[in-house]
Amino acid sequence: MKHPDEHQQEIRELIKDVVTDTVTPSSRRGERDTEYRRRILSAARMLLETNDIESVTMHQIAKESGVGQGTLYRRYTHIGDVCSDLIKSTTNRFIDMIEDKYTNMHPIGSGLDQLSACIHDVIDFVDENVALLSIISSMHGEKRHYTIHKKPFFVRLRNILAPLIQHAIQNNEIKDLDVTLTVNTLLISLFPEQYLYHKDTLGYTKQQYTEGICRLFVKGI
């Protein structure tokens, strides 16, 4: 199992590389659009790392990226659209990484050890992106038909975690249990709002929160 600092470094590399997550341009216009997107997301990431997310404006992003406001608004209606694009790229890279780590490339040993390591990875990611994730979640939460359980990020995480618990059952590490209910409850506890509440309101450190979640959903089952 990797040291927590190595997990943190992996997450940081994902965030640093997010602005390179672009399609290959097939024309001069496509190349220009790709460059605009790269500059916009790079500027947005820098501003969000150094300012409160609520204080960042479209004007600041346009100025920092060197892209005209008209060009910016043709691509993004408001700051929420920029954040959505940024976090979509970031989360896709993160999910791709842990899918490779826990399902595609690495043989499974102990299901519970893998579950614990995956929880550490997710909380590291949430901790690095908690403000941005919370804003996006609250934006979606205002939509009448929004269901978090159907969002791709939630579904893909569930499809990673459930087999780890099932493997632990089959490997006689734990007794049989309701895998669906356990995984859904675990994922709710990993939501950025839950993490932020425990960290900022109740004073939990990231280590305390991670150990508590593992105590409930790894040792506890």
Backbone torsions as a table, in degrees:
resi	resn	phi	psi	omega
1	MET	NA	135.4	-177.6
2	LYS	-72.0	150.7	174.1
3	HIS	-66.4	145.1	179.7
4	PRO	-52.8	-33.5	179.6
5	ASP	-65.1	-32.9	178.3
6	GLU	-70.3	-36.5	174.3
7	HIS	-60.4	-45.3	-179.0
8	GLN	-59.9	-41.6	-178.7
9	GLN	-64.4	-39.5	177.8
10	GLU	-61.0	-43.3	180.0
11	ILE	-64.7	-42.5	179.9
12	ARG	-61.6	-38.3	180.0
13	GLU	-65.9	-36.8	176.7
14	LEU	-60.7	-44.8	-177.9
15	ILE	-67.2	-39.9	-179.9
16	LYS	-64.8	-33.6	-175.5
17	ASP	-88.2	-3.0	-170.9
18	VAL	-58.6	-36.2	-175.4
19	VAL	-72.9	-8.2	176.2
20	THR	-91.6	-0.3	-177.9
21	ASP	-79.8	73.8	-175.6
22	THR	-129.4	160.6	178.9
23	VAL	-82.8	155.2	177.7
24	THR	-72.9	123.6	-177.1
25	PRO	-69.9	140.7	-179.5
26	SER	-106.6	0.6	-179.3
27	SER	-156.8	170.8	177.1
28	ARG	-60.5	-40.3	177.8
29	ARG	-65.2	-41.5	178.0
30	GLY	-63.1	-39.2	178.2
31	GLU	-64.9	-40.4	178.6
32	ARG	-65.5	-43.7	179.4
33	ASP	-63.1	-39.2	178.1
34	THR	-62.5	-42.4	179.3
35	GLU	-66.2	-40.0	177.4
36	TYR	-60.9	-46.1	-178.3
37	ARG	-62.6	-42.3	179.5
38	ARG	-60.9	-45.0	-178.8
39	ARG	-67.2	-40.2	-179.5
40	ILE	-64.8	-48.1	-178.3
41	LEU	-69.0	-35.1	176.4
42	SER	-63.2	-44.2	178.6
43	ALA	-65.4	-42.7	-180.0
44	ALA	-62.4	-43.9	179.4
45	ARG	-60.5	-45.0	-179.7
46	MET	-62.3	-44.2	-179.1
47	LEU	-66.6	-38.7	-179.3
48	LEU	-71.6	-25.2	178.0
49	GLU	-77.7	-22.2	-173.9
50	THR	-114.7	-2.2	-178.4
51	ASN	-138.7	159.7	170.6
52	ASP	-62.6	137.2	-173.9
53	ILE	-60.7	-32.7	-178.4
54	GLU	-69.4	-19.3	-176.7
55	SER	-92.6	-9.7	-178.7
56	VAL	-77.6	132.6	-176.7
57	THR	-117.8	163.0	176.3
58	MET	-62.8	-36.6	179.1
59	HIS	-61.3	-43.0	178.8
60	GLN	-63.0	-42.1	-179.4
61	ILE	-64.3	-43.8	179.3
62	ALA	-61.5	-44.6	-178.3
63	LYS	-65.7	-45.3	-176.7
64	GLU	-68.2	-35.5	-177.8
65	SER	-83.7	-15.5	-176.4
66	GLY	74.1	20.3	179.0
67	VAL	-105.7	135.8	179.2
68	GLY	-61.5	149.5	-178.8
69	GLN	-61.9	-34.4	177.4
70	GLY	-62.9	-43.2	177.3
71	THR	-63.3	-42.2	179.7
72	LEU	-62.4	-46.7	-176.8
73	TYR	-71.5	-21.5	174.5
74	ARG	-70.2	-24.5	-178.9
75	ARG	-99.0	-31.9	-177.4
76	TYR	-136.5	127.3	-178.1
77	THR	-70.5	-39.3	-178.5
78	HIS	-154.5	178.7	-175.9
79	ILE	-59.6	-31.3	179.0
80	GLY	-62.6	-34.7	178.3
81	ASP	-67.0	-39.5	178.0
82	VAL	-64.3	-46.0	179.1
83	CYS	-61.1	-40.7	-179.7
84	SER	-61.9	-43.8	179.5
85	ASP	-65.2	-42.6	-179.6
86	LEU	-64.1	-48.1	-177.1
87	ILE	-72.4	-30.3	176.5
88	LYS	-62.9	-45.1	178.1
89	SER	-63.6	-42.9	-178.4
90	THR	-65.0	-47.1	-177.5
91	THR	-68.0	-36.7	178.2
92	ASN	-62.8	-41.6	178.1
93	ARG	-64.7	-41.6	179.9
94	PHE	-63.7	-47.7	-179.6
95	ILE	-63.1	-41.3	176.4
96	ASP	-56.7	-41.9	-178.6
97	MET	-63.4	-48.7	-175.4
98	ILE	-77.6	-24.2	172.0
99	GLU	-63.9	-43.4	176.6
100	ASP	-63.7	-40.1	-176.2
101	LYS	-69.6	-39.8	-171.1
102	TYR	-110.6	-9.6	-178.8
103	THR	-131.2	-36.9	-168.7
104	ASN	-96.5	-41.7	-168.9
105	MET	-111.4	-21.9	-171.0
106	HIS	-112.3	128.0	175.8
107	PRO	-65.2	142.9	-178.1
108	ILE	-86.1	126.6	172.8
109	GLY	-95.1	-107.0	175.6
110	SER	-76.7	126.7	178.4
111	GLY	-62.6	-39.3	-179.1
112	LEU	-70.3	-36.7	176.5
113	ASP	-63.8	-42.3	178.7
114	GLN	-65.9	-39.2	178.0
115	LEU	-62.2	-45.0	178.7
116	SER	-61.3	-43.8	-179.8
117	ALA	-64.4	-39.1	179.6
118	CYS	-66.0	-41.0	176.9
119	ILE	-60.1	-42.9	177.3
120	HIS	-59.9	-43.1	179.8
121	ASP	-61.6	-45.5	-177.6
122	VAL	-64.3	-44.4	-179.2
123	ILE	-67.5	-36.4	173.7
124	ASP	-58.0	-44.8	-179.5
125	PHE	-64.6	-45.9	179.2
126	VAL	-61.7	-42.4	-179.3
127	ASP	-61.8	-39.4	-179.8
128	GLU	-69.6	-27.2	-170.8
129	ASN	-125.2	20.3	-167.7
130	VAL	-60.8	-41.7	-177.5
131	ALA	-65.5	-47.0	-179.6
132	LEU	-65.3	-42.8	178.7
133	LEU	-62.1	-39.1	-179.3
134	SER	-66.2	-41.0	179.1
135	ILE	-62.9	-46.4	-180.0
136	ILE	-63.4	-42.2	179.5
137	SER	-62.6	-41.8	-179.5
138	SER	-68.6	-34.3	176.5
139	MET	-62.8	-46.2	179.0
140	HIS	-66.4	-34.3	-177.1
141	GLY	-64.1	-20.6	179.0
142	GLU	-78.7	-13.6	-179.7
143	LYS	-77.4	136.2	-172.8
144	ARG	-59.9	-40.8	-174.3
145	HIS	-103.3	21.1	-178.8
146	TYR	-72.3	128.9	176.5
147	THR	-131.7	111.0	-175.2
148	ILE	-60.1	-33.3	-176.0
149	HIS	-67.3	-15.7	179.7
150	LYS	-98.9	-4.8	-180.0
151	LYS	-69.1	141.8	-177.0
152	PRO	-54.0	-39.6	-179.0
153	PHE	-62.0	-44.2	179.7
154	PHE	-65.1	-46.6	-177.9
155	VAL	-62.0	-44.4	-178.7
156	ARG	-67.0	-38.4	175.8
157	LEU	-64.3	-42.6	179.0
158	ARG	-60.7	-38.2	-179.3
159	ASN	-73.2	-14.0	173.5
160	ILE	-88.9	-44.8	-174.0
161	LEU	-74.5	-40.6	-176.4
162	ALA	-57.6	-47.9	178.7
163	PRO	-62.2	-28.9	178.0
164	LEU	-66.3	-41.6	177.4
165	ILE	-69.2	-40.8	177.9
166	GLN	-61.6	-39.2	177.3
167	HIS	-63.9	-40.2	178.6
168	ALA	-62.7	-37.5	177.4
169	ILE	-66.3	-48.0	-178.3
170	GLN	-65.2	-28.0	-178.9
171	ASN	-89.7	7.4	179.0
172	ASN	61.4	27.4	174.5
173	GLU	-79.0	-30.9	178.9
174	ILE	-140.3	164.3	175.9
175	LYS	-78.2	163.5	179.2
176	ASP	-60.9	141.9	179.7
177	LEU	-151.2	176.2	178.3
178	ASP	-80.5	98.8	-174.7
179	VAL	-65.4	-42.9	-177.6
180	THR	-60.6	-49.9	-179.7
181	LEU	-63.6	-40.6	-179.5
182	THR	-63.5	-46.6	-178.3
183	VAL	-67.1	-43.4	179.8
184	ASN	-62.1	-39.7	178.5
185	THR	-68.0	-40.6	176.8
186	LEU	-60.4	-45.3	-177.9
187	LEU	-64.9	-37.0	176.4
188	ILE	-60.8	-38.4	-179.6
189	SER	-70.0	-16.9	179.6
190	LEU	-96.2	0.7	177.5
191	PHE	-60.2	144.8	-179.5
192	PRO	-57.9	-34.7	179.5
193	GLU	-62.7	-40.5	178.6
194	GLN	-65.6	-45.4	-179.7
195	TYR	-63.8	-45.2	-178.2
196	LEU	-63.9	-39.8	179.1
197	TYR	-62.3	-46.8	-179.1
198	HIS	-68.2	-34.5	-178.4
199	LYS	-76.9	-50.9	-173.0
200	ASP	-86.3	-36.1	-177.1
201	THR	-90.3	-43.4	-176.2
202	LEU	-97.2	-8.8	173.9
203	GLY	82.7	19.0	177.6
204	TYR	-71.9	141.6	167.8
205	THR	-83.7	165.5	177.2
206	LYS	-60.0	-39.6	179.6
207	GLN	-63.8	-44.7	179.4
208	GLN	-62.2	-42.6	-179.0
209	TYR	-65.6	-44.3	-179.4
210	THR	-63.1	-45.3	179.6
211	GLU	-63.3	-37.7	178.8
212	GLY	-65.7	-43.0	178.4
213	ILE	-64.6	-42.9	178.3
214	CYS	-65.5	-35.2	178.1
215	ARG	-63.8	-38.4	-179.2
216	LEU	-76.5	-44.3	-168.3
217	PHE	-107.2	-2.1	174.1
218	VAL	-116.9	-63.8	178.8
219	LYS	-69.4	-32.8	-174.1
220	GLY	-72.6	-20.6	-178.1
221	ILE	-98.5	NA	NA
